[in-house]
Protein backbone atom coordinates (compact mmCIF):
# COMPACT_ATOMS: atom_id res chain seq x y z
CA UNK A 1 0.00 0.00 0.00
CA UNK A 2 1.43 3.36 -1.03
CA UNK A 3 0.83 6.30 1.27
CA UNK A 4 -0.02 9.49 -0.52
CA UNK A 5 0.09 13.12 0.49
CA UNK A 6 -2.59 15.75 -0.07
CA UNK A 7 -1.73 19.41 0.22
CA UNK A 8 -4.47 21.83 1.21
CA UNK A 9 -4.42 25.60 0.81
CA UNK A 10 -4.91 26.75 4.42
CA UNK A 11 -6.46 30.10 3.44
CA UNK A 12 -9.04 28.41 1.22
CA UNK A 13 -9.85 25.91 3.95
CA UNK A 14 -10.24 28.69 6.54
CA UNK A 15 -12.55 30.59 4.20
CA UNK A 16 -14.75 27.52 3.69
CA UNK A 17 -14.89 26.81 7.43
CA UNK A 18 -15.74 30.45 8.26
CA UNK A 19 -18.51 30.48 5.66
CA UNK A 20 -20.06 27.36 7.20
CA UNK A 21 -19.77 28.78 10.73
CA UNK A 22 -21.51 31.98 9.62
CA UNK A 23 -24.29 29.99 7.97
CA UNK A 24 -24.90 27.96 11.11
CA UNK A 25 -24.90 31.04 13.33
CA UNK A 26 -27.26 32.92 11.01
CA UNK A 27 -29.67 30.00 10.85
CA UNK A 28 -29.50 29.58 14.59
CA UNK A 29 -30.63 33.18 15.29
CA UNK A 30 -33.22 33.56 12.54
CA UNK A 31 -36.65 34.07 14.07
CA UNK A 32 -35.29 34.07 17.62
CA UNK A 33 -36.18 36.82 20.10
CA UNK A 34 -34.28 37.75 23.24
CA UNK A 35 -35.26 39.35 26.50
CA UNK A 36 -33.27 42.35 27.70
CA UNK A 37 -31.28 40.07 29.99
CA UNK A 38 -30.37 37.68 27.17
CA UNK A 39 -29.36 40.61 24.93
CA UNK A 40 -27.19 42.31 27.54
CA UNK A 41 -25.44 39.05 28.41
CA UNK A 42 -24.82 37.97 24.81
CA UNK A 43 -24.11 41.33 23.16
CA UNK A 44 -23.24 43.84 25.88
CA UNK A 45 -20.61 42.20 28.06
CA UNK A 46 -23.18 41.69 30.83
CA UNK A 47 -23.65 45.44 31.34
CA UNK A 48 -26.55 46.31 33.65
CA UNK A 49 -30.12 46.68 32.42
CA UNK A 50 -30.00 50.42 33.16
CA UNK A 51 -26.71 50.84 31.27
CA UNK A 52 -28.06 49.07 28.17
CA UNK A 53 -31.29 51.09 28.31
CA UNK A 54 -29.38 54.39 28.52
CA UNK A 55 -26.32 53.87 26.33
CA UNK A 56 -27.81 51.65 23.63
CA UNK A 57 -31.62 51.76 23.60
CA UNK A 58 -31.97 55.50 24.27
CA UNK A 59 -28.91 56.73 22.39
CA UNK A 60 -29.68 54.76 19.21
CA UNK A 61 -33.47 54.69 19.52
CA UNK A 62 -34.15 56.04 16.02
CA UNK A 63 -31.91 53.38 14.43
CA UNK A 64 -32.98 50.31 16.37
CA UNK A 65 -36.75 50.79 16.69
CA UNK A 66 -39.43 51.18 14.03
CA UNK A 67 -40.32 48.98 11.07
CA UNK A 68 -36.70 48.24 10.13
CA UNK A 69 -35.40 48.04 13.69
CA UNK A 70 -34.66 45.11 15.95
CA UNK A 71 -36.15 46.46 19.19
CA UNK A 72 -39.83 46.68 20.09
CA UNK A 73 -39.99 48.68 23.28
CA UNK A 74 -42.31 47.74 26.11
CA UNK A 75 -45.32 50.07 26.16
CA UNK A 76 -46.36 49.72 29.76
CA UNK A 77 -45.21 48.57 33.13
CA UNK A 78 -45.11 44.79 33.32
CA UNK A 79 -44.37 44.34 29.61
CA UNK A 80 -41.00 43.31 28.22
CA UNK A 81 -38.94 44.62 25.34
CA UNK A 82 -38.79 42.31 22.33
CA UNK A 83 -35.37 42.04 20.72
CA UNK A 84 -34.92 40.23 17.41
CA UNK A 85 -31.67 38.34 17.94
CA UNK A 86 -30.21 38.13 14.44
CA UNK A 87 -30.52 41.81 13.41
CA UNK A 88 -29.60 42.91 16.95
CA UNK A 89 -26.39 40.87 16.85
CA UNK A 90 -25.55 42.17 13.37
CA UNK A 91 -26.23 45.79 14.36
CA UNK A 92 -24.12 45.46 17.50
CA UNK A 93 -21.22 44.02 15.51
CA UNK A 94 -21.41 46.81 12.91
CA UNK A 95 -21.80 49.61 15.48
CA UNK A 96 -19.78 48.46 18.48
CA UNK A 97 -17.21 51.24 18.01
CA UNK A 98 -19.98 53.88 18.34
CA UNK A 99 -20.89 52.70 21.85
CA UNK A 100 -19.02 54.18 24.82
CA UNK A 101 -18.32 50.91 26.61
CA UNK A 102 -16.49 52.69 29.45
CA UNK A 103 -19.36 55.07 30.21
CA UNK A 104 -20.63 55.07 33.78
CA UNK A 105 -24.25 55.42 34.80
CA UNK A 106 -25.09 58.87 36.19
CA UNK A 107 -25.60 58.97 39.95
N, C-alpha and C positions, 0 to 999 in steps of 0.2 A: 504494500500500500504506500503510495507516494503522498507525503504531506504537501499541501499547497498553501500559498500565502495570498491573502487578499488585502489590498491597501485601500483605505477609506479616507476620503477628504474630510478632515475633522470639521472644517467650517460648514461644509454642506450637511454633514450629519447633525451638527448643532442647530442649523437652521430648520431642518426637518423636525427635530425634537421640539424646538421652541414653538413651531407652528402647531404641532399636536397638543402641546401643553396649553397654548392659548385657546385652541378649539374646545378643549375639555373645560377650561375655566369659564369660557363664555357660555357654553351650554349649561354648565352647572348653575350659573346665576340668572339665566333667562327666566323671567316670570316669577322670580323670588322677591319677596319684600322683607325688609328688616324693620325691627323696632329701633328706637333711638339708641338703646343700649347696645344692640348688635352692631349698629353703624359705628358708634364711637369706639367700640372695642376692635372692630375689624379695619376701620379706615382712619381713625383719629388717635392712635396711640393710647387708647384708654383715657383720653381727656374726660373731664367731668361733663355731665349733662348740661350744666349752665355754660361752660366754656364752649361747647359745640353749638349751643343755641345762639350765643353771642357772636363768636368769631367765625362761624360758618353759615348757620341758617340766617341770621340777621344781616350779616355783611354782604352775603351773596344772594339775598332773597330773590331779586329780580331774575337772576340766572337759573336758579335751581327749582323755582316753583312755576306754576302755570302749565299750559298744555304741553310744552316741550321739556318741562322740568322733571326732576326725579324725586321731589319732595312734595307731599300733600300734607299741609300743616293741619294740626288738630284745631277744630273750630271752637270747642268748648271744653270746660273742665271735665276731666274723666275720659276724654278721648285721647287717642295716641296719634302721633305723626305716622304717616306711611312713607316708607323710603324704598324706592325701587332699586334693588341691589346692583344690577348690572350697570345702568347709567350712572348711579352714584359712584361706584368704584371707578368707572372710566373718567368721570368728571374730577374726582379727587386726584387721580393720577396725573391728569392734564393740568390741574390748577394748584398742585401742592405748593409750588413756590410762591403763590400769591397769598398764602395763609401764614399769619404770624404765629408760628408754633411756639414761640417763647413768650407770647403775651400772657399777662396775668389778669385774672378777673378783678374788676374794680371792687374796692371794699366799701 
